[in-house]
């Protein structure tokens, strides 16, 4: 956990990776150490070692829903949508109201080109900000602009600046890069923990061709030089 704490508090990715690697070397049979290593690799866009570590963690602790969810998230951020969907469904079969999982599953299905069934799943999400974010994105894709705007307004009224990453995701998916980058910059200022996986977040992918994206990653400390 120390590696993730360092990353979240200081954006000191090099120090975080060093701590994670030390922990893994000391105890390669630890599911937690494998999970932290998976996170540190996926965060940088190093998909293959990240997936391998997440799978190893699942092998080491096959009964843990936390470990299984970590595997699903790893696959999602690595763009392995079909397998991510399968693993998210396994988590939900064990715990149907697990926070954030319905939203993640909905967005995986949305990205695979099926927004209508994705919306039904998003509506079941128990965590309010995750549900509103997913609905704002999916309803807009379905042409339900008023519903999408209503979800964004409720998100803003409820969470204010605390949902900076979620606003960036929504605006990126809506094709409004200026607003998305505005919220990414605010998130940097506020040290929004949601930005820890920004480099590989599929919801932010529409921003990648924009020259401002490279500048944002450099400011986050996850530009090419951080690899």
RODO-2510 file (C-alpha; in nm, 4 decimals, decimal comma):
residues 227
     n   res          X          Y          Z
     1     x     0,0000     0,0000     0,0000
     2     x     0,2937     0,2361     0,0589
     3     x     0,3574     0,2727    -0,3114
     4     x     0,0004     0,3836    -0,3760
     5     x     0,0120     0,6239    -0,0802
     6     x     0,3286     0,7869    -0,2151
     7     x     0,1786     0,8167    -0,5608
     8     x    -0,1434     0,9682    -0,4332
     9     x     0,0170     1,2121    -0,1922
    10     x     0,3164     1,3352    -0,3880
    11     x     0,2847     1,2196    -0,7494
    12     x     0,6321     1,0776    -0,6841
    13     x     0,5977     0,7867    -0,9223
    14     x     0,9641     0,6821    -0,9099
    15     x     0,9612     0,6568    -0,5303
    16     x     0,6293     0,4738    -0,5386
    17     x     0,7564     0,2204    -0,7913
    18     x     1,0711     0,1602    -0,5874
    19     x     0,8645     0,0835    -0,2774
    20     x     0,6294    -0,1429    -0,4721
    21     x     0,9166    -0,3365    -0,6265
    22     x     1,0851    -0,3752    -0,2873
    23     x     0,7657    -0,5135    -0,1362
    24     x     0,7199    -0,7565    -0,4254
    25     x     1,0804    -0,8775    -0,4043
    26     x     1,0441    -0,9396    -0,0306
    27     x     0,7156    -1,1280    -0,0679
    28     x     0,6308    -1,2382    -0,4225
    29     x     0,3670    -1,4698    -0,2791
    30     x     0,1662    -1,1766    -0,1446
    31     x    -0,1516    -1,0986    -0,3370
    32     x    -0,1387    -0,7409    -0,2043
    33     x     0,2165    -0,6916    -0,3316
    34     x     0,1157    -0,8278    -0,6710
    35     x    -0,1855    -0,5948    -0,6794
    36     x     0,0244    -0,2887    -0,6010
    37     x     0,2726    -0,3861    -0,8701
    38     x    -0,0130    -0,4343    -1,1177
    39     x    -0,1426    -0,0860    -1,0350
    40     x     0,2001     0,0754    -1,0750
    41     x     0,2446    -0,0840    -1,4171
    42     x    -0,1043    -0,0155    -1,5524
    43     x    -0,0814     0,3438    -1,4316
    44     x     0,2146     0,3977    -1,6657
    45     x     0,0533     0,2151    -1,9582
    46     x     0,2633    -0,0993    -1,9150
    47     x    -0,0246    -0,3341    -1,9776
    48     x     0,1366    -0,6769    -2,0092
    49     x     0,3241    -0,6796    -1,6748
    50     x     0,0255    -0,5163    -1,5071
    51     x    -0,2147    -0,7838    -1,6270
    52     x     0,0308    -1,0595    -1,5383
    53     x     0,0631    -0,9295    -1,1812
    54     x    -0,3151    -0,8903    -1,1423
    55     x    -0,3665    -1,2464    -1,2628
    56     x    -0,1003    -1,3713    -1,0226
    57     x    -0,2733    -1,1918    -0,7344
    58     x    -0,5992    -1,3639    -0,8269
    59     x    -0,4244    -1,7006    -0,8282
    60     x    -0,2736    -1,6314    -0,4862
    61     x    -0,6044    -1,5236    -0,3295
    62     x    -0,8827    -1,6749    -0,5408
    63     x    -1,1556    -1,6107    -0,2826
    64     x    -1,0990    -1,2354    -0,2496
    65     x    -1,3505    -1,0131    -0,4261
    66     x    -1,1096    -0,7204    -0,3860
    67     x    -0,8440    -0,9090    -0,5799
    68     x    -1,0944    -1,0175    -0,8432
    69     x    -1,2160    -0,6592    -0,8825
    70     x    -0,8580    -0,5411    -0,9179
    71     x    -0,8149    -0,7890    -1,2024
    72     x    -1,1323    -0,6604    -1,3714
    73     x    -1,0172    -0,2992    -1,3391
    74     x    -0,6727    -0,3863    -1,4701
    75     x    -0,8233    -0,5538    -1,7759
    76     x    -1,0560    -0,2572    -1,8298
    77     x    -0,7780     0,0017    -1,8239
    78     x    -0,5660    -0,2218    -2,0469
    79     x    -0,8473    -0,2250    -2,3057
    80     x    -0,9298    -0,5942    -2,2644
    81     x    -1,2998    -0,5175    -2,2656
    82     x    -1,4438    -0,8615    -2,3285
    83     x    -1,2520    -1,0278    -2,0468
    84     x    -1,3068    -0,7294    -1,8163
    85     x    -1,6822    -0,7672    -1,8685
    86     x    -1,6638    -1,1352    -1,7741
    87     x    -1,4707    -1,0650    -1,4546
    88     x    -1,6922    -0,7717    -1,3515
    89     x    -1,9927    -1,0016    -1,3892
    90     x    -1,8244    -1,2554    -1,1605
    91     x    -1,7836    -0,9856    -0,8965
    92     x    -2,1484    -0,8828    -0,9282
    93     x    -2,2656    -1,2434    -0,9107
    94     x    -2,1068    -1,2596    -0,5663
    95     x    -2,2046    -0,9082    -0,4546
    96     x    -2,4690    -0,7425    -0,6769
    97     x    -2,4462    -0,4018    -0,5058
    98     x    -2,0693    -0,3789    -0,4880
    99     x    -1,9946    -0,0037    -0,5194
   100     x    -1,8687     0,1186    -0,8584
   101     x    -1,8810    -0,2230    -1,0255
   102     x    -2,2091    -0,1738    -1,2124
   103     x    -2,0798     0,1609    -1,3389
   104     x    -1,7529     0,0093    -1,4551
   105     x    -1,9358    -0,2779    -1,6238
   106     x    -2,1745    -0,0342    -1,7915
   107     x    -1,8871     0,1701    -1,9317
   108     x    -1,7108    -0,1423    -2,0579
   109     x    -2,0273    -0,2421    -2,2440
   110     x    -2,0741     0,1153    -2,3680
   111     x    -1,7210     0,1132    -2,5074
   112     x    -1,7947    -0,2129    -2,6831
   113     x    -2,0736    -0,0372    -2,8751
   114     x    -2,3855    -0,1314    -2,6792
   115     x    -2,5067     0,1824    -2,5003
   116     x    -2,8667     0,0702    -2,4471
   117     x    -2,7907    -0,2365    -2,2321
   118     x    -2,5077    -0,0390    -2,0745
   119     x    -2,7555     0,2210    -1,9518
   120     x    -2,9705    -0,0367    -1,7747
   121     x    -2,6653    -0,1601    -1,5864
   122     x    -2,5481     0,1933    -1,5023
   123     x    -2,8879     0,2699    -1,3493
   124     x    -2,8298    -0,0124    -1,0969
   125     x    -2,5088     0,1434    -0,9628
   126     x    -2,5311     0,2006    -0,5878
   127     x    -2,2627     0,4690    -0,5613
   128     x    -2,4189     0,7986    -0,6589
   129     x    -2,1272     0,9764    -0,8264
   130     x    -2,0361     0,6646    -1,0270
   131     x    -2,3967     0,6191    -1,1383
   132     x    -2,4359     0,9831    -1,2429
   133     x    -2,1078     0,9841    -1,4328
   134     x    -2,1939     0,6702    -1,6260
   135     x    -2,5472     0,7899    -1,7014
   136     x    -2,4255     1,1315    -1,8207
   137     x    -2,1896     0,9620    -2,0649
   138     x    -2,4227     0,6886    -2,1860
   139     x    -2,7393     0,8998    -2,2146
   140     x    -2,5522     1,1513    -2,4279
   141     x    -2,4383     0,8701    -2,6585
   142     x    -2,8008     0,7587    -2,6859
   143     x    -2,9091     1,1100    -2,7861
   144     x    -3,0817     1,1747    -2,4536
   145     x    -2,9231     1,5129    -2,4036
   146     x    -3,1616     1,6417    -2,1383
   147     x    -3,1168     1,3306    -1,9255
   148     x    -2,7391     1,3510    -1,9661
   149     x    -2,7374     1,7182    -1,8681
   150     x    -2,9568     1,6427    -1,5666
   151     x    -2,7103     1,3785    -1,4449
   152     x    -2,4208     1,6201    -1,4851
   153     x    -2,6114     1,8903    -1,2950
   154     x    -2,6928     1,6531    -1,0102
   155     x    -2,3303     1,5454    -0,9980
   156     x    -2,2174     1,9068    -0,9809
   157     x    -2,4798     2,0088    -0,7252
   158     x    -2,3901     1,7149    -0,5017
   159     x    -2,0116     1,6948    -0,5268
   160     x    -1,8895     2,0317    -0,6501
   161     x    -1,5181     2,0423    -0,7287
   162     x    -1,4628     1,7028    -0,5670
   163     x    -1,5709     1,5322    -0,8909
   164     x    -1,3098     1,6971    -1,1137
   165     x    -1,2026     1,3717    -1,2773
   166     x    -1,5626     1,2706    -1,3425
   167     x    -1,6401     1,6034    -1,5118
   168     x    -1,3318     1,5589    -1,7312
   169     x    -1,4480     1,2100    -1,8271
   170     x    -1,7950     1,3330    -1,9148
   171     x    -1,6775     1,6290    -2,1213
   172     x    -1,4190     1,4158    -2,2998
   173     x    -1,6885     1,1673    -2,3996
   174     x    -1,9206     1,4506    -2,4980
   175     x    -1,6589     1,5848    -2,7385
   176     x    -1,5948     1,9038    -2,5391
   177     x    -1,2171     1,9046    -2,4844
   178     x    -1,1875     2,2605    -2,3540
   179     x    -1,4109     2,1849    -2,0574
   180     x    -1,2412     1,8481    -2,0064
   181     x    -0,8937     2,0021    -1,9862
   182     x    -1,0217     2,2743    -1,7569
   183     x    -1,1325     2,0087    -1,5099
   184     x    -0,8146     1,8075    -1,5500
   185     x    -0,6161     2,1174    -1,4586
   186     x    -0,8383     2,1754    -1,1551
   187     x    -0,7929     1,8140    -1,0580
   188     x    -0,4165     1,8567    -1,0686
   189     x    -0,4377     2,1589    -0,8429
   190     x    -0,6583     1,9713    -0,5957
   191     x    -0,4558     1,6480    -0,6113
   192     x    -0,7691     1,4618    -0,7187
   193     x    -0,6970     1,0898    -0,6606
   194     x    -0,9107     1,0086    -0,9632
   195     x    -0,6245     1,1263    -1,1817
   196     x    -0,3956     0,8441    -1,0695
   197     x    -0,5094     0,6379    -1,3686
   198     x    -0,5741     0,9266    -1,6063
   199     x    -0,3031     0,8203    -1,8500
   200     x    -0,4863     0,4947    -1,9250
   201     x    -0,8477     0,5963    -1,8538
   202     x    -1,0577     0,4935    -2,1569
   203     x    -1,3029     0,7744    -2,0819
   204     x    -1,0273     1,0305    -2,1442
   205     x    -0,9002     0,8703    -2,4636
   206     x    -1,0748     1,1243    -2,6939
   207     x    -0,8338     1,3842    -2,5514
   208     x    -0,5173     1,1985    -2,6531
   209     x    -0,4723     1,3610    -2,9973
   210     x    -0,4944     1,7096    -2,8440
   211     x    -0,1536     1,8754    -2,7845
   212     x    -0,2726     1,9667    -2,4351
   213     x    -0,2808     1,5990    -2,3398
   214     x     0,0977     1,5603    -2,3435
   215     x     0,1330     1,8763    -2,1345
   216     x    -0,1219     1,7438    -1,8859
   217     x     0,0652     1,4133    -1,8513
   218     x     0,3926     1,5979    -1,7987
   219     x     0,2325     1,8082    -1,5252
   220     x     0,0932     1,4919    -1,3690
   221     x     0,4385     1,3352    -1,3799
   222     x     0,3321     1,0592    -1,6172
   223     x     0,4769     1,1859    -1,9447
   224     x     0,7055     0,9670    -2,1536
   225     x     1,0032     1,0480    -1,9343
   226     x     0,8303     0,8875    -1,6338
   227     x     0,8389     0,5460    -1,8001
***
